[in-house]
Amino acid sequence: MQTEAFARPDDLRILAAHAGLSLTPEHLAELADAWRYIAPMLARIPRDRPYADEAAHAFVPATFVAAGKGMAR
């Protein structure tokens, strides 16, 4: 994905379509205006870490269950 300061309307339309959104021209213009804030945030997301490093994959809920008590439902 490009992280340019300005996004082309066609690129945004494609991204929206992949997300299942059908944007009106007004919403597309608003998204294009907001892109200057979105692009730097996307650039800061680390992409060089293994999938297994995700904290949710290392969390074992049973570790936090009090002795003799079952897990809350």
Sequence and secondary structure as in RCSB ss.txt:
>XXXX:A:sequence
MQTEAFARPDDLRILAAHAGLSLTPEHLAELADAWRYIAPMLARIPRDRPYADEAAHAFVPATFVAAGKGMAR
>XXXX:A:secstr
    SS  HHHHHHHHHHTT    HHHHHHHHHHHHHHHHHHHTS  SS GGGSHHHH  GGGGS TT     
